[in-house]
Amino acid sequence: MPFVPASRGTIPPFMVMDMLRAANERAAAGDAVIHLDAGQPSTMAPKAVREAAQRALATDRLGYSDSGGLPGLKHAIARHCKKGYGVDVGGEEIVITTGSSAGFLLAFLASFETGDRVALASPGYPAYRNILAALGFVPVPIRVGPSSRYQLDIDMLRDAGPLKGVIVASPSNPTGSMIDRAISPRSIAGRSRWDLADLR
Ligand SMILES: Cc1ncc(COP(=O)(O)O)c(C=O)c1O
């Protein structure tokens, strides 16, 4: 039987990765390249983190941990959320993933059913749109501009038709804009669900 790729294969590529590869090829060929493609860290990991990683590599068997992550790490992150953002979250509510991409993949799967419509700002981070579509959800891109500081506002959401979810990125990519204090993590804390009216 011939191989027929699934329809999610038609989802557009994440073009920044194509740009990064092309730039790396030119750098490997000796061209001087200034990267304006993927955002990369500008510093090394903190010294304490590098030392702990070296110690673990030298001494640990590095087997499986709990699937949600090491309990000590989860509770340390919960303390950080409290100290840094004033958000009360239990360590057992934290899930450790490799990068935020795996985190939003799990969050989307936990939150939406096939066909659910999910709003997101456009321009915005393309992977949100592509992952939603690949999972069978319906991304609803909403054009944003300087009048809303490149973030979604309540009127845009009301005009978007029935929605099951809204993705709020702060800072947003590629604009770098931040959400208002009125809907900061501190105000989101403790809410099990958000109605559109809450955004007012
Ligand atoms: C807004 C936004 N969300 C998510 C990600 C993905 O982050 P990670 O590399 O941690 O998966 C990026 C990466 O650029 C981003 O800009």
The ligand as a Gaussian input file, in Angstrom:
#p B3LYP/6-31G(d) Opt

LIG

0 1
 C        6.063000      33.140000      22.369000
 C        6.839000      31.853000      22.385000
 N        6.286000      30.756000      22.934000
 C        6.967000      29.588000      22.938000
 C        8.233000      29.465000      22.403000
 C        8.932000      28.111000      22.428000
 O        9.805000      28.052000      23.474000
 P       10.646000      26.711000      23.801000
 O       11.897000      26.820000      23.002000
 O       10.880000      26.816000      25.279000
 O        9.830000      25.525000      23.440000
 C        8.844000      30.576000      21.824000
 C       10.181000      30.467000      21.225000
 O       10.660000      31.357000      20.560000
 C        8.129000      31.795000      21.820000
 O        8.672000      32.886000      21.273000

